[in-house]
Structures are given as C-alpha cells and as structure tokens.
C-alpha cells in the first residue's frame, strides 16, 4: 500500500540545491515534491496553492460548530430540560438500559426513574 508521500515526485537535497528551477517547475505542475536525504523522505515542498488547500481543509468550520453549540444550548434551556437531566442522573441501571434501547429504536421511554 502506498502512502501519499510515496506517490509524490522525489528530488534529492543535492538536486534541490543545483536544480531549483526544475524543482520549482515540478512543484508548480505537480503541487508538491518530496525532498529526500540519503534516499529517505526528509521534507515536502508545496506550492502556495496546495498549502492553502491543506490549511483550509484542516481549519475547523467555526460557523458549523457555533450552530451545533447554539442548538445544544437551546435544547438545554428548553422547558423540562432540568427535570429530564435530574431524572437521567437518578435513573437506575435497568432504566438506563431501557432508555438506551429506546433511543436506538427511536422510541420514547415514559419514566426512567421508576424502573428497578
């Protein structure tokens, strides 16, 4: 199985020093090259475009995270949420199991505190 690094074009450190123009051309056409030292990958030289793509892909989507947080907060503030949370902490193991099964089946459990 080949990794992403193994599939990139390779350039030795010596070739980089003496052939920067060709290396630059390769980076600009391929997006990246692996710089090797003693036949081992030592670093990856990326085009600015490829670097920006990677940086953007790894950045969290703050709008989506904010939306998720706001929705969760709204559920926590809804009428009856405090009582449901207290019931969940007071539930016995059998009731917790029934609630988990019901949630998995998308059904409702009437009372989680009265089960033994």
N, CA, C and O atoms as CSV, one atom per row, in Angstrom:
chain,resi,resn,atom,element,x,y,z
A,1,UNK,N,N,0.841,-1.176,0.000
A,1,UNK,CA,C,0.000,0.000,0.000
A,1,UNK,C,C,0.889,1.243,0.000
A,1,UNK,O,O,1.781,1.363,0.840
A,2,UNK,N,N,0.657,2.160,-0.925
A,2,UNK,CA,C,1.485,3.356,-0.989
A,2,UNK,C,C,0.816,4.482,-0.225
A,2,UNK,O,O,-0.408,4.615,-0.210
A,3,UNK,N,N,1.656,5.290,0.410
A,3,UNK,CA,C,1.139,6.444,1.132
A,3,UNK,C,C,1.168,7.648,0.208
A,3,UNK,O,O,1.736,7.589,-0.882
A,4,UNK,N,N,0.558,8.729,0.642
A,4,UNK,CA,C,0.526,9.946,-0.159
A,4,UNK,C,C,1.940,10.454,-0.425
A,4,UNK,O,O,2.223,10.952,-1.514
A,5,UNK,N,N,2.827,10.335,0.557
A,5,UNK,CA,C,4.209,10.796,0.377
A,5,UNK,C,C,4.923,9.956,-0.680
A,5,UNK,O,O,5.684,10.484,-1.491
A,6,UNK,N,N,4.675,8.661,-0.668
A,6,UNK,CA,C,5.355,7.782,-1.623
A,6,UNK,C,C,4.912,8.043,-3.063
A,6,UNK,O,O,5.647,7.726,-3.998
A,7,UNK,N,N,3.732,8.612,-3.252
A,7,UNK,CA,C,3.236,8.850,-4.599
A,7,UNK,C,C,3.669,10.194,-5.173
A,7,UNK,O,O,3.447,10.460,-6.355
A,8,UNK,N,N,4.283,11.046,-4.353
A,8,UNK,CA,C,4.747,12.355,-4.833
A,8,UNK,C,C,6.063,12.233,-5.583
A,8,UNK,O,O,6.835,11.310,-5.323
A,9,UNK,N,N,6.336,13.151,-6.514
A,9,UNK,CA,C,7.651,13.158,-7.171
A,9,UNK,C,C,8.741,13.373,-6.129
A,9,UNK,O,O,8.513,14.046,-5.124
A,10,UNK,N,N,9.909,12.813,-6.357
A,10,UNK,CA,C,11.003,12.907,-5.398
A,10,UNK,C,C,12.176,13.686,-5.987
A,10,UNK,O,O,12.472,13.596,-7.179
A,11,UNK,N,N,12.835,14.454,-5.116
A,11,UNK,CA,C,14.007,15.235,-5.500
A,11,UNK,C,C,15.005,15.119,-4.362
A,11,UNK,O,O,14.639,15.287,-3.199
A,12,UNK,N,N,16.256,14.835,-4.681
A,12,UNK,CA,C,17.270,14.762,-3.626
A,12,UNK,C,C,17.620,16.177,-3.169
A,12,UNK,O,O,17.391,17.148,-3.890
A,13,UNK,N,N,18.174,16.281,-1.971
A,13,UNK,CA,C,18.591,17.584,-1.460
A,13,UNK,C,C,19.656,18.186,-2.373
A,13,UNK,O,O,19.655,19.395,-2.605
A,14,UNK,N,N,20.551,17.370,-2.885
A,14,UNK,CA,C,21.588,17.855,-3.814
A,14,UNK,C,C,20.972,18.414,-5.082
A,14,UNK,O,O,21.380,19.471,-5.564
A,15,UNK,N,N,19.990,17.706,-5.622
A,15,UNK,CA,C,19.318,18.190,-6.832
A,15,UNK,C,C,18.553,19.475,-6.557
A,15,UNK,O,O,18.417,20.330,-7.433
A,16,UNK,N,N,18.062,19.600,-5.347
A,16,UNK,CA,C,17.345,20.820,-4.981
A,16,UNK,C,C,18.279,22.021,-5.033
A,16,UNK,O,O,17.918,23.079,-5.549
A,17,UNK,N,N,19.490,21.848,-4.492
A,17,UNK,CA,C,20.453,22.937,-4.473
A,17,UNK,C,C,20.883,23.309,-5.886
A,17,UNK,O,O,20.975,24.491,-6.218
A,18,UNK,N,N,21.140,22.322,-6.703
A,18,UNK,CA,C,21.660,22.600,-8.048
A,18,UNK,C,C,20.571,22.779,-9.094
A,18,UNK,O,O,20.839,23.318,-10.168
A,19,UNK,N,N,19.376,22.351,-8.815
A,19,UNK,CA,C,18.331,22.416,-9.830
A,19,UNK,C,C,17.047,23.040,-9.348
A,19,UNK,O,O,15.966,22.526,-9.637
A,20,UNK,N,N,17.136,24.138,-8.618
A,20,UNK,CA,C,15.935,24.754,-8.048
A,20,UNK,C,C,14.926,25.145,-9.118
A,20,UNK,O,O,13.721,25.079,-8.875
A,21,UNK,N,N,15.380,25.540,-10.269
A,21,UNK,CA,C,14.461,25.941,-11.329
A,21,UNK,C,C,13.585,24.766,-11.765
A,21,UNK,O,O,12.377,24.929,-11.941
A,22,UNK,N,N,14.179,23.588,-11.941
A,22,UNK,CA,C,13.409,22.402,-12.327
A,22,UNK,C,C,12.502,21.948,-11.186
A,22,UNK,O,O,11.369,21.525,-11.418
A,23,UNK,N,N,13.000,22.035,-9.962
A,23,UNK,CA,C,12.187,21.658,-8.809
A,23,UNK,C,C,10.978,22.579,-8.711
A,23,UNK,O,O,9.861,22.119,-8.473
A,24,UNK,N,N,11.196,23.878,-8.894
A,24,UNK,CA,C,10.094,24.837,-8.859
A,24,UNK,C,C,9.060,24.499,-9.921
A,24,UNK,O,O,7.859,24.538,-9.655
A,25,UNK,N,N,9.514,24.172,-11.111
A,25,UNK,CA,C,8.604,23.808,-12.198
A,25,UNK,C,C,7.791,22.566,-11.822
A,25,UNK,O,O,6.588,22.505,-12.077
A,26,UNK,N,N,8.449,21.590,-11.223
A,26,UNK,CA,C,7.758,20.372,-10.808
A,26,UNK,C,C,6.726,20.674,-9.722
A,26,UNK,O,O,5.603,20.173,-9.771
A,27,UNK,N,N,7.107,21.491,-8.749
A,27,UNK,CA,C,6.170,21.850,-7.677
A,27,UNK,C,C,4.958,22.568,-8.257
A,27,UNK,O,O,3.823,22.288,-7.871
A,28,UNK,N,N,5.193,23.483,-9.175
A,28,UNK,CA,C,4.087,24.250,-9.739
A,28,UNK,C,C,3.181,23.393,-10.619
A,28,UNK,O,O,1.989,23.679,-10.725
A,29,UNK,N,N,3.711,22.361,-11.246
A,29,UNK,CA,C,2.864,21.497,-12.081
A,29,UNK,C,C,2.257,20.342,-11.288
A,29,UNK,O,O,1.139,19.918,-11.582
A,30,UNK,N,N,2.968,19.830,-10.296
A,30,UNK,CA,C,2.501,18.670,-9.530
A,30,UNK,C,C,1.872,19.054,-8.187
A,30,UNK,O,O,1.135,18.258,-7.606
A,31,UNK,N,N,2.147,20.245,-7.696
A,31,UNK,CA,C,1.611,20.675,-6.410
A,31,UNK,C,C,2.563,20.451,-5.254
A,31,UNK,O,O,2.497,21.159,-4.249
A,32,UNK,N,N,3.452,19.471,-5.383
A,32,UNK,CA,C,4.397,19.167,-4.302
A,32,UNK,C,C,5.467,18.211,-4.806
A,32,UNK,O,O,5.271,17.492,-5.786
A,33,UNK,N,N,6.592,18.219,-4.122
A,33,UNK,CA,C,7.639,17.209,-4.334
A,33,UNK,C,C,8.185,16.799,-2.976
A,33,UNK,O,O,8.166,17.578,-2.024
A,34,UNK,N,N,8.665,15.587,-2.901
A,34,UNK,CA,C,9.326,15.097,-1.693
A,34,UNK,C,C,10.819,15.331,-1.858
A,34,UNK,O,O,11.410,14.939,-2.864
A,35,UNK,N,N,11.420,15.968,-0.873
A,35,UNK,CA,C,12.868,16.165,-0.860
A,35,UNK,C,C,13.451,15.021,-0.033
A,35,UNK,O,O,13.093,14.829,1.129
A,36,UNK,N,N,14.352,14.270,-0.653
A,36,UNK,CA,C,14.936,13.119,0.048
A,36,UNK,C,C,16.351,13.443,0.509
A,36,UNK,O,O,17.031,14.308,-0.043
A,37,UNK,N,N,16.763,12.724,1.530
A,37,UNK,CA,C,18.137,12.794,2.017
A,37,UNK,C,C,18.558,11.364,2.308
A,37,UNK,O,O,17.946,10.690,3.137
A,38,UNK,N,N,19.593,10.901,1.635
A,38,UNK,CA,C,20.037,9.519,1.753
A,38,UNK,C,C,18.897,8.560,1.393
A,38,UNK,O,O,18.663,7.567,2.082
A,39,UNK,N,N,18.199,8.875,0.308
A,39,UNK,CA,C,17.100,8.067,-0.226
A,39,UNK,C,C,15.904,7.926,0.722
A,39,UNK,O,O,15.077,7.033,0.536
A,40,UNK,N,N,15.802,8.787,1.728
A,40,UNK,CA,C,14.680,8.775,2.652
A,40,UNK,C,C,13.940,10.114,2.566
A,40,UNK,O,O,14.580,11.161,2.468
A,41,UNK,N,N,12.602,10.096,2.601
A,41,UNK,CA,C,11.873,11.363,2.579
A,41,UNK,C,C,12.297,12.240,3.758
A,41,UNK,O,O,12.291,11.790,4.904
A,42,UNK,N,N,12.662,13.484,3.478
A,42,UNK,CA,C,13.093,14.400,4.519
A,42,UNK,C,C,12.114,15.564,4.693
A,42,UNK,O,O,11.922,16.058,5.804
A,43,UNK,N,N,11.499,15.996,3.595
A,43,UNK,CA,C,10.525,17.087,3.670
A,43,UNK,C,C,9.694,17.100,2.395
A,43,UNK,O,O,10.009,16.421,1.417
A,44,UNK,N,N,8.637,17.881,2.429
A,44,UNK,CA,C,7.788,18.052,1.260
A,44,UNK,C,C,7.761,19.534,0.930
A,44,UNK,O,O,7.499,20.372,1.793
A,45,UNK,N,N,8.035,19.847,-0.328
A,45,UNK,CA,C,7.977,21.220,-0.806
A,45,UNK,C,C,6.649,21.391,-1.533
A,45,UNK,O,O,6.375,20.704,-2.517
A,46,UNK,N,N,5.817,22.326,-1.033
A,46,UNK,CA,C,4.472,22.518,-1.570
A,46,UNK,C,C,4.358,23.841,-2.309
A,46,UNK,O,O,5.058,24.805,-1.998
A,47,UNK,N,N,3.468,23.873,-3.293
A,47,UNK,CA,C,3.105,25.149,-3.900
A,47,UNK,C,C,2.244,25.901,-2.891
A,47,UNK,O,O,1.646,25.292,-2.003
A,48,UNK,N,N,2.182,27.203,-3.025
A,48,UNK,CA,C,1.360,28.013,-2.126
A,48,UNK,C,C,-0.104,27.593,-2.260
A,48,UNK,O,O,-0.826,27.527,-1.265
A,49,UNK,N,N,-0.539,27.312,-3.481
A,49,UNK,CA,C,-1.926,26.885,-3.694
A,49,UNK,C,C,-2.231,25.600,-2.927
A,49,UNK,O,O,-3.266,25.499,-2.269
A,50,UNK,N,N,-1.333,24.622,-3.012
A,50,UNK,CA,C,-1.545,23.346,-2.302
A,50,UNK,C,C,-1.499,23.559,-0.791
A,50,UNK,O,O,-2.276,22.952,-0.053
A,51,UNK,N,N,-0.596,24.415,-0.331
A,51,UNK,CA,C,-0.509,24.717,1.093
A,51,UNK,C,C,-1.821,25.325,1.587
A,51,UNK,O,O,-2.332,24.934,2.636
A,52,UNK,N,N,-2.361,26.272,0.839
A,52,UNK,CA,C,-3.626,26.909,1.227
A,52,UNK,C,C,-4.761,25.885,1.265
A,52,UNK,O,O,-5.603,25.921,2.162
A,53,UNK,N,N,-4.781,24.972,0.291
A,53,UNK,CA,C,-5.804,23.917,0.285
A,53,UNK,C,C,-5.718,23.079,1.555
A,53,UNK,O,O,-6.735,22.792,2.187
A,54,UNK,N,N,-4.503,22.689,1.926
A,54,UNK,CA,C,-4.316,21.877,3.134
A,54,UNK,C,C,-4.681,22.658,4.391
A,54,UNK,O,O,-5.307,22.116,5.302
A,55,UNK,N,N,-4.292,23.928,4.443
A,55,UNK,CA,C,-4.608,24.748,5.609
A,55,UNK,C,C,-6.118,24.926,5.730
A,55,UNK,O,O,-6.664,24.854,6.831
A,56,UNK,N,N,-6.790,25.155,4.616
A,56,UNK,CA,C,-8.241,25.331,4.631
A,56,UNK,C,C,-8.934,24.037,5.050
A,56,UNK,O,O,-9.897,24.071,5.816
A,57,UNK,N,N,-8.456,22.906,4.559
A,57,UNK,CA,C,-9.074,21.615,4.872
A,57,UNK,C,C,-8.941,21.276,6.352
A,57,UNK,O,O,-9.809,20.607,6.912
A,58,UNK,N,N,-7.866,21.728,6.989
A,58,UNK,CA,C,-7.658,21.388,8.397
A,58,UNK,C,C,-8.278,22.395,9.352
A,58,UNK,O,O,-8.356,22.137,10.553
A,59,UNK,N,N,-8.723,23.543,8.838
A,59,UNK,CA,C,-9.327,24.560,9.695
A,59,UNK,C,C,-10.740,24.130,10.090
A,59,UNK,O,O,-11.501,23.645,9.254
A,60,UNK,N,N,-11.081,24.305,11.345
A,60,UNK,CA,C,-12.438,23.937,11.766
A,60,UNK,C,C,-13.463,24.880,11.150
A,60,UNK,O,O,-13.182,26.060,10.941
A,61,UNK,N,N,-14.634,24.364,10.864
A,61,UNK,CA,C,-15.728,25.171,10.345
A,61,UNK,C,C,-16.423,25.806,11.550
A,61,UNK,O,O,-17.320,25.213,12.149
A,62,UNK,N,N,-15.997,27.007,11.890
A,62,UNK,CA,C,-16.499,27.659,13.101
A,62,UNK,C,C,-17.985,27.964,13.014
A,62,UNK,O,O,-18.680,27.932,14.030
A,63,UNK,N,N,-18.481,28.257,11.829
A,63,UNK,CA,C,-19.917,28.516,11.689
A,63,UNK,C,C,-20.724,27.265,12.046
A,63,UNK,O,O,-21.728,27.351,12.753
A,64,UNK,N,N,-20.282,26.103,11.553
A,64,UNK,CA,C,-20.991,24.851,11.851
A,64,UNK,C,C,-20.879,24.511,13.334
A,64,UNK,O,O,-21.858,24.079,13.944
A,65,UNK,N,N,-19.696,24.700,13.921
A,65,UNK,CA,C,-19.522,24.426,15.352
A,65,UNK,C,C,-20.394,25.353,16.200
A,65,UNK,O,O,-20.991,24.920,17.186
A,66,UNK,N,N,-20.463,26.618,15.817
A,66,UNK,CA,C,-21.303,27.572,16.545
A,66,UNK,C,C,-22.771,27.184,16.440
A,66,UNK,O,O,-23.506,27.246,17.425
A,67,UNK,N,N,-23.191,26.790,15.261
A,67,UNK,CA,C,-24.587,26.379,15.063
A,67,UNK,C,C,-24.916,25.154,15.920
A,67,UNK,O,O,-25.968,25.104,16.557
A,68,UNK,N,N,-24.012,24.165,15.932
A,68,UNK,CA,C,-24.219,22.969,16.751
A,68,UNK,C,C,-24.296,23.322,18.237
A,68,UNK,O,O,-25.157,22.820,18.959
A,69,UNK,N,N,-23.382,24.193,18.685
A,69,UNK,CA,C,-23.380,24.599,20.087
A,69,UNK,C,C,-24.677,25.329,20.439
A,69,UNK,O,O,-25.297,25.050,21.465
A,70,UNK,N,N,-25.077,26.263,19.580
A,70,UNK,CA,C,-26.297,27.022,19.849
A,70,UNK,C,C,-27.512,26.107,19.931
A,70,UNK,O,O,-28.380,26.304,20.781
A,71,UNK,N,N,-27.580,25.110,19.058
A,71,UNK,CA,C,-28.708,24.166,19.084
A,71,UNK,C,C,-28.687,23.341,20.371
A,71,UNK,O,O,-29.731,23.124,20.986
A,72,UNK,N,N,-27.505,22.881,20.778
A,72,UNK,CA,C,-27.386,22.107,22.008
A,72,UNK,C,C,-27.756,22.972,23.218
A,72,UNK,O,O,-28.457,22.514,24.120
A,73,UNK,N,N,-27.292,24.200,23.232
A,73,UNK,CA,C,-27.609,25.117,24.337
A,73,UNK,C,C,-29.114,25.368,24.404
A,73,UNK,O,O,-29.693,25.391,25.490
A,74,UNK,N,N,-29.743,25.555,23.254
A,74,UNK,CA,C,-31.194,25.781,23.219
A,74,UNK,C,C,-31.937,24.575,23.781
A,74,UNK,O,O,-32.916,24.734,24.510
A,75,UNK,N,N,-31.472,23.349,23.440
A,75,UNK,CA,C,-32.104,22.139,23.992
A,75,UNK,C,C,-31.939,22.086,25.505
A,75,UNK,O,O,-32.841,21.641,26.215
A,76,UNK,N,N,-30.795,22.535,25.995
A,76,UNK,CA,C,-30.541,22.510,27.435
A,76,UNK,C,C,-31.390,23.543,28.178
A,76,UNK,O,O,-31.639,23.394,29.374
A,77,UNK,N,N,-31.831,24.583,27.482
A,77,UNK,CA,C,-32.631,25.637,28.098
A,77,UNK,C,C,-34.131,25.415,27.909
A,77,UNK,O,O,-34.938,26.164,28.459
A,78,UNK,N,N,-34.512,24.399,27.142
A,78,UNK,CA,C,-35.925,24.156,26.841
A,78,UNK,C,C,-36.687,23.792,28.117
A,78,UNK,O,O,-36.107,23.271,29.070
A,79,UNK,N,N,-37.990,24.072,28.123
A,79,UNK,CA,C,-38.804,23.703,29.290
A,79,UNK,C,C,-38.697,22.199,29.571
A,79,UNK,O,O,-38.785,21.380,28.657
A,80,UNK,N,N,-38.509,21.858,30.820
A,80,UNK,CA,C,-38.430,20.460,31.228
A,80,UNK,C,C,-37.040,19.853,31.134
A,80,UNK,O,O,-36.836,18.724,31.581
A,81,UNK,N,N,-36.073,20.574,30.563
A,81,UNK,CA,C,-34.722,20.023,30.396
A,81,UNK,C,C,-34.065,19.737,31.747
A,81,UNK,O,O,-33.397,18.718,31.919
A,82,UNK,N,N,-34.261,20.643,32.697
A,82,UNK,CA,C,-33.664,20.468,34.025
A,82,UNK,C,C,-34.195,19.199,34.690
A,82,UNK,O,O,-33.431,18.439,35.285
A,83,UNK,N,N,-35.497,18.975,34.587
A,83,UNK,CA,C,-36.107,17.786,35.183
A,83,UNK,C,C,-35.624,16.516,34.472
A,83,UNK,O,O,-35.335,15.513,35.124
A,84,UNK,N,N,-35.538,16.558,33.150
A,84,UNK,CA,C,-35.068,15.378,32.406
A,84,UNK,C,C,-33.621,15.040,32.776
A,84,UNK,O,O,-33.262,13.868,32.886
A,85,UNK,N,N,-32.804,16.060,32.963
A,85,UNK,CA,C,-31.416,15.837,33.352
A,85,UNK,C,C,-31.340,15.242,34.761
A,85,UNK,O,O,-30.567,14.315,35.003
A,86,UNK,N,N,-32.135,15.767,35.678
A,86,UNK,CA,C,-32.171,15.217,37.043
A,86,UNK,C,C,-32.636,13.768,37.008
A,86,UNK,O,O,-32.085,12.920,37.710
A,87,UNK,N,N,-33.654,13.480,36.187
A,87,UNK,CA,C,-34.143,12.102,36.048
A,87,UNK,C,C,-33.059,11.177,35.491
A,87,UNK,O,O,-32.925,10.033,35.927
A,88,UNK,N,N,-32.302,11.672,34.542
A,88,UNK,CA,C,-31.236,10.853,33.951
A,88,UNK,C,C,-30.182,10.490,34.995
A,88,UNK,O,O,-29.711,9.353,35.033
A,89,UNK,N,N,-29.811,11.452,35.841
A,89,UNK,CA,C,-28.819,11.176,36.877
A,89,UNK,C,C,-29.375,10.282,37.977
A,89,UNK,O,O,-28.620,9.575,38.644
A,90,UNK,N,N,-30.690,10.309,38.171
A,90,UNK,CA,C,-31.308,9.488,39.215
A,90,UNK,C,C,-31.718,8.108,38.705
A,90,UNK,O,O,-32.134,7.260,39.494
A,91,UNK,N,N,-31.609,7.876,37.420
A,91,UNK,CA,C,-32.092,6.622,36.828
A,91,UNK,C,C,-31.282,5.424,37.316
A,91,UNK,O,O,-30.075,5.515,37.542
A,92,UNK,N,N,-31.967,4.319,37.470
A,92,UNK,CA,C,-31.329,3.063,37.862
A,92,UNK,C,C,-30.776,2.388,36.603
A,92,UNK,O,O,-31.218,2.696,35.496
A,93,UNK,N,N,-29.820,1.477,36.761
A,93,UNK,CA,C,-29.199,0.838,35.602
A,93,UNK,C,C,-30.196,0.201,34.623
A,93,UNK,O,O,-30.023,0.296,33.408
A,94,UNK,N,N,-31.221,-0.436,35.146
A,94,UNK,CA,C,-32.204,-1.075,34.275
A,94,UNK,C,C,-32.934,-0.028,33.431
A,94,UNK,O,O,-33.181,-0.236,32.243
A,95,UNK,N,N,-33.273,1.095,34.057
A,95,UNK,CA,C,-33.947,2.172,33.332
A,95,UNK,C,C,-33.020,2.787,32.291
A,95,UNK,O,O,-33.459,3.133,31.194
A,96,UNK,N,N,-31.741,2.925,32.629
A,96,UNK,CA,C,-30.763,3.459,31.674
A,96,UNK,C,C,-30.659,2.544,30.460
A,96,UNK,O,O,-30.585,3.009,29.322
A,97,UNK,N,N,-30.653,1.230,30.719
A,97,UNK,CA,C,-30.604,0.264,29.623
A,97,UNK,C,C,-31.832,0.377,28.734
A,97,UNK,O,O,-31.723,0.349,27.508
A,98,UNK,N,N,-33.004,0.505,29.356
A,98,UNK,CA,C,-34.244,0.641,28.587
A,98,UNK,C,C,-34.229,1.926,27.773
A,98,UNK,O,O,-34.673,1.939,26.625
A,99,UNK,N,N,-33.724,3.001,28.356
A,99,UNK,CA,C,-33.648,4.273,27.638
A,99,UNK,C,C,-32.695,4.174,26.447
A,99,UNK,O,O,-32.972,4.720,25.379
A,100,UNK,N,N,-31.576,3.479,26.632
A,100,UNK,CA,C,-30.617,3.319,25.546
A,100,UNK,C,C,-31.219,2.517,24.407
A,100,UNK,O,O,-31.043,2.864,23.239
A,101,UNK,N,N,-31.933,1.440,24.743
A,101,UNK,CA,C,-32.592,0.625,23.714
A,101,UNK,C,C,-33.644,1.455,23.004
A,101,UNK,O,O,-33.748,1.418,21.778
A,102,UNK,N,N,-34.422,2.202,23.771
A,102,UNK,CA,C,-35.472,3.027,23.175
A,102,UNK,C,C,-34.876,4.085,22.247
A,102,UNK,O,O,-35.406,4.341,21.166
A,103,UNK,N,N,-33.778,4.692,22.672
A,103,UNK,CA,C,-33.134,5.700,21.830
A,103,UNK,C,C,-32.618,5.075,20.543
A,103,UNK,O,O,-32.707,5.678,19.473
A,104,UNK,N,N,-32.077,3.866,20.649
A,104,UNK,CA,C,-31.576,3.169,19.467
A,104,UNK,C,C,-32.716,2.813,18.518
A,104,UNK,O,O,-32.534,2.775,17.301
A,105,UNK,N,N,-33.876,2.556,19.077
A,105,UNK,CA,C,-35.048,2.208,18.273
A,105,UNK,C,C,-35.882,3.436,17.928
A,105,UNK,O,O,-36.910,3.323,17.261
A,106,UNK,N,N,-35.440,4.616,18.380
A,106,UNK,CA,C,-36.156,5.874,18.154
A,106,UNK,C,C,-37.569,5.848,18.739
A,106,UNK,O,O,-38.519,6.329,18.121
A,107,UNK,N,N,-37.687,5.283,19.931
A,107,UNK,CA,C,-38.968,5.306,20.638
A,107,UNK,C,C,-38.772,6.027,21.954
A,107,UNK,O,O,-37.641,6.326,22.336
A,108,UNK,N,N,-39.837,6.302,22.636
A,108,UNK,CA,C,-39.759,7.040,23.889
A,108,UNK,C,C,-39.958,6.116,25.079
A,108,UNK,O,O,-40.781,5.201,25.039
A,109,UNK,N,N,-39.194,6.364,26.143
A,109,UNK,CA,C,-39.371,5.659,27.407
A,109,UNK,C,C,-40.139,6.604,28.314
A,109,UNK,O,O,-39.730,7.749,28.507
A,110,UNK,N,N,-41.244,6.137,28.871
A,110,UNK,CA,C,-42.130,7.013,29.648
A,110,UNK,C,C,-41.469,7.567,30.894
A,110,UNK,O,O,-41.424,8.785,31.064
A,111,UNK,N,N,-40.948,6.711,31.780
A,111,UNK,CA,C,-40.418,7.179,33.056
A,111,UNK,C,C,-39.142,6.424,33.364
A,111,UNK,O,O,-39.173,5.208,33.553
A,112,UNK,N,N,-38.005,7.134,33.419
A,112,UNK,CA,C,-36.725,6.476,33.659
A,112,UNK,C,C,-36.399,6.345,35.142
A,112,UNK,O,O,-35.411,5.701,35.496
A,113,UNK,N,N,-37.194,6.930,36.003
A,113,UNK,CA,C,-36.871,6.881,37.435
A,113,UNK,C,C,-37.592,5.794,38.177
A,113,UNK,O,O,-37.178,5.451,39.285
A,114,UNK,N,N,-38.660,5.225,37.628
A,114,UNK,CA,C,-39.445,4.255,38.386
A,114,UNK,C,C,-39.019,2.816,38.145
A,114,UNK,O,O,-39.434,1.933,38.895
A,115,UNK,N,N,-38.200,2.541,37.122
A,115,UNK,CA,C,-37.769,1.162,36.853
A,115,UNK,C,C,-36.768,0.716,37.885
A,115,UNK,O,O,-35.950,1.511,38.347
A,116,UNK,N,N,-36.821,-0.541,38.250
A,116,UNK,CA,C,-35.918,-1.043,39.289
A,116,UNK,C,C,-34.642,-1.589,38.700
A,116,UNK,O,O,-33.771,-2.052,39.435
